[in-house]
Amino acid sequence: MNKVRLIPVLSAFLPLLAGACPERVPAGLKPTVVGEGVRVDSMNLSILMVEGAEPAAAVLDRVERTWREEGFDVKRNRAGSWNIVSALGERCLATLQLADSGKAKGFFAVNPLKPVAVRAPLAPPGARVLSSVSSREDDGRRGTIAALVSSQPVEALRAFYMRRLQDDNWSSVRADAAPRSGRENAMVVSAQRGRERIEVVLWRDMETHIVVNQAESL
């Protein structure tokens, strides 16, 4: 199976808003949930793995024709071994990408266009959020990974996270050097709270970079 790569095609469609929302799984494809409520920056994604008995090219041709007939703005393109058809409506962008081999197999993703605030767990005052990805597993476990930058030095941010985690009743709060990170003076602050675990990686490069990874274990 080809490595998952959801193709970012939203920007090419922004001037072309059309009908309501092409959010139905195309006919002839059997869906399996990969991710529901996955949040990437300001986008909420719904991702399904899909497969069908027909050749991929036949499915894509039919889906492209159907979406055009329904009044959506449609684009067809290719990226590596993926053949892609995308349709933009007033409320969402839908993308069907199928592997270039035999029977149809790939991914169907729907991105609602309603903006969502970008948040990061335990963001220090004045820090700028660069990106935030949140997801929920089928068993209910949640996870978030966020990237931020701050003008504060590493030591000040280490102290902030140590204090904040202790105040929020996290246990086993500790800070360690991260020599294997490949970045000089990198620091990792980690803690545990029930099933939740958090790791904060800090390093200095012009500004202080922060990566926060918070997840629930089994």
C-alpha positions as CSV (number, residue, x, y, z in Angstrom):
1,M,0.0,0.0,0.0
2,N,1.3,3.4,-0.9
3,K,2.3,5.8,1.9
4,V,-0.6,8.1,2.9
5,R,-0.2,11.6,1.4
6,L,-3.2,13.8,1.4
7,I,-2.6,16.4,-1.3
8,P,-3.2,20.0,-0.3
9,V,-5.2,21.5,-3.3
10,L,-7.4,24.0,-1.4
11,S,-5.5,27.1,-2.6
12,A,-6.2,26.3,-6.3
13,F,-9.9,26.4,-5.7
14,L,-10.4,29.4,-3.5
15,P,-11.6,31.7,-6.3
16,L,-14.1,29.1,-7.6
17,L,-16.7,28.5,-4.9
18,A,-19.6,26.5,-6.2
19,G,-22.4,24.2,-4.8
20,A,-23.1,23.0,-1.3
21,C,-20.7,20.2,-0.3
22,P,-19.5,17.0,-2.2
23,E,-19.3,15.0,1.1
24,R,-20.9,11.7,0.2
25,V,-18.6,8.7,-0.4
26,P,-18.6,8.1,-4.2
27,A,-20.8,5.2,-5.5
28,G,-19.0,1.9,-5.9
29,L,-16.5,2.5,-3.1
30,K,-16.6,0.8,0.3
31,P,-15.4,3.1,3.1
32,T,-13.4,2.4,6.3
33,V,-12.8,5.2,8.8
34,V,-9.2,6.4,9.1
35,G,-9.8,9.6,11.1
36,E,-12.8,11.6,12.2
37,G,-12.5,15.1,13.5
38,V,-8.8,15.3,12.6
39,R,-7.8,18.9,13.0
40,V,-4.9,20.3,11.0
41,D,-4.3,24.0,11.8
42,S,-7.6,25.6,10.9
43,M,-9.0,22.6,9.0
44,N,-11.2,19.8,10.4
45,L,-10.7,16.7,8.2
46,S,-12.8,13.6,7.8
47,I,-10.7,10.8,6.2
48,L,-11.9,7.5,4.9
49,M,-10.0,4.6,3.4
50,V,-11.9,3.5,0.3
51,E,-11.8,0.5,-2.1
52,G,-13.9,-0.9,-4.9
53,A,-13.9,-3.6,-7.5
54,E,-13.6,-1.3,-10.5
55,P,-10.3,0.0,-11.9
56,A,-9.2,3.2,-10.3
57,A,-9.3,5.1,-13.6
58,A,-12.9,4.1,-14.2
59,V,-14.0,5.2,-10.7
60,L,-12.2,8.6,-11.0
61,D,-13.8,9.2,-14.4
62,R,-17.2,8.5,-13.1
63,V,-16.7,10.6,-9.9
64,E,-15.3,13.5,-11.9
65,R,-18.3,13.4,-14.2
66,T,-20.8,13.1,-11.4
67,W,-19.3,16.0,-9.4
68,R,-19.3,18.2,-12.5
69,E,-23.0,17.4,-13.1
70,E,-23.8,18.3,-9.5
71,G,-22.4,21.8,-10.1
72,F,-19.1,21.5,-8.2
73,D,-15.8,23.0,-9.4
74,V,-13.7,20.0,-10.2
75,K,-10.0,19.5,-10.8
76,R,-8.1,16.4,-11.9
77,N,-4.4,15.9,-11.3
78,R,-1.7,13.4,-10.4
79,A,1.0,13.3,-7.7
80,G,3.4,10.5,-7.7
81,S,1.5,7.2,-7.8
82,W,-1.8,8.9,-6.9
83,N,-4.5,9.9,-9.3
84,I,-6.6,12.6,-7.7
85,V,-10.0,14.3,-8.4
86,S,-11.1,17.1,-6.1
87,A,-14.3,19.2,-5.9
88,L,-15.0,22.4,-4.1
89,G,-18.4,23.5,-2.8
90,E,-19.5,26.4,-0.6
91,R,-19.0,24.4,2.6
92,C,-16.2,21.9,2.0
93,L,-13.5,20.6,-0.3
94,A,-13.6,16.8,-1.1
95,T,-10.6,14.9,-2.5
96,L,-10.6,11.4,-3.8
97,Q,-7.1,10.0,-4.4
98,L,-6.6,6.4,-5.7
99,A,-3.5,4.5,-6.2
100,D,-2.4,4.0,-9.8
101,S,-2.8,0.2,-9.8
102,G,-5.5,-2.3,-10.5
103,K,-8.7,-2.0,-8.5
104,A,-9.6,1.2,-6.8
105,K,-7.9,1.7,-3.5
106,G,-7.1,5.0,-1.7
107,F,-8.5,7.8,0.4
108,F,-11.5,10.1,0.4
109,A,-11.1,13.2,2.5
110,V,-13.6,16.0,3.3
111,N,-12.4,19.3,4.6
112,P,-15.2,21.6,5.9
113,L,-14.3,25.2,5.1
114,K,-15.6,26.7,8.3
115,P,-12.6,28.1,10.1
116,V,-11.5,26.6,13.4
117,A,-9.3,28.4,15.9
118,V,-5.8,27.1,16.0
119,R,-5.0,26.1,19.6
120,A,-2.0,24.5,21.3
121,P,-1.9,22.8,24.7
122,L,-0.2,24.8,27.4
123,A,1.0,27.7,25.1
124,P,3.3,30.1,27.0
125,P,2.2,33.8,27.1
126,G,3.2,35.6,23.9
127,A,4.1,32.4,22.0
128,R,3.0,32.2,18.3
129,V,1.3,29.0,17.2
130,L,2.7,27.8,13.9
131,S,0.6,24.6,13.5
132,S,-1.6,22.3,15.5
133,V,-2.8,18.8,14.6
134,S,-5.5,17.1,16.8
135,S,-7.0,13.7,16.2
136,R,-9.2,11.1,17.9
137,E,-8.7,7.3,17.6
138,D,-11.5,4.8,17.0
139,D,-11.3,3.8,20.7
140,G,-11.8,7.4,21.9
141,R,-8.1,8.3,22.6
142,R,-7.2,11.9,21.7
143,G,-3.9,13.4,20.7
144,T,-2.5,16.8,19.8
145,I,0.9,17.9,18.5
146,A,1.6,21.6,18.1
147,A,4.6,23.7,17.0
148,L,5.1,27.2,18.4
149,V,7.9,29.8,18.6
150,S,8.6,32.2,21.4
151,S,11.0,35.1,22.1
152,Q,11.7,33.7,25.6
153,P,15.0,31.7,26.1
154,V,14.9,28.0,26.6
155,E,15.6,28.1,30.3
156,A,12.6,30.5,30.9
157,L,10.3,28.2,28.9
158,R,11.6,25.1,30.7
159,A,10.7,26.8,34.0
160,F,7.3,27.8,32.7
161,Y,6.4,24.3,31.6
162,M,7.7,22.7,34.8
163,R,5.7,25.1,36.9
164,R,2.6,24.9,34.8
165,L,2.5,21.1,34.6
166,Q,2.9,20.8,38.4
167,D,0.2,23.4,38.9
168,D,-2.1,21.4,36.6
169,N,-1.6,18.2,38.7
170,W,0.7,16.3,36.3
171,S,3.0,13.8,37.9
172,S,6.6,12.7,37.2
173,V,7.4,16.2,35.8
174,R,11.0,16.3,34.7
175,A,13.3,18.1,32.3
176,D,16.1,16.4,30.4
177,A,18.7,17.4,27.9
178,A,18.0,16.0,24.4
179,P,21.5,15.4,23.0
180,R,20.2,13.0,20.3
181,S,17.9,15.7,18.8
182,G,20.8,17.0,16.7
183,R,20.1,20.5,18.1
184,E,22.5,22.2,20.6
185,N,21.1,22.8,24.1
186,A,17.7,21.1,23.2
187,M,15.6,20.3,26.3
188,V,12.6,17.9,26.8
189,V,10.1,18.5,29.5
190,S,7.8,15.5,30.2
191,A,5.0,14.5,32.5
192,Q,2.2,11.9,33.1
193,R,-1.4,12.4,34.3
194,G,-3.5,9.2,34.3
195,R,-3.5,7.9,30.7
196,E,-2.2,11.2,29.4
197,R,1.4,11.8,28.6
198,I,3.0,15.1,27.4
199,E,6.4,15.9,26.0
200,V,7.6,19.4,25.3
201,V,10.7,19.8,23.2
202,L,12.5,23.2,23.3
203,W,15.5,24.5,21.3
204,R,16.9,27.8,20.3
205,D,17.4,28.9,16.7
206,M,16.9,32.7,16.4
207,E,13.7,32.2,18.4
208,T,12.9,29.4,20.8
209,H,11.1,26.6,19.0
210,I,8.5,24.6,21.0
211,V,7.0,21.2,20.0
212,V,4.2,20.0,22.3
213,N,3.1,16.4,21.9
214,Q,0.1,15.4,24.2
215,A,-1.6,12.0,23.8
216,E,-3.6,9.3,25.7
217,S,-2.1,5.8,26.0
218,L,-4.0,2.6,25.9
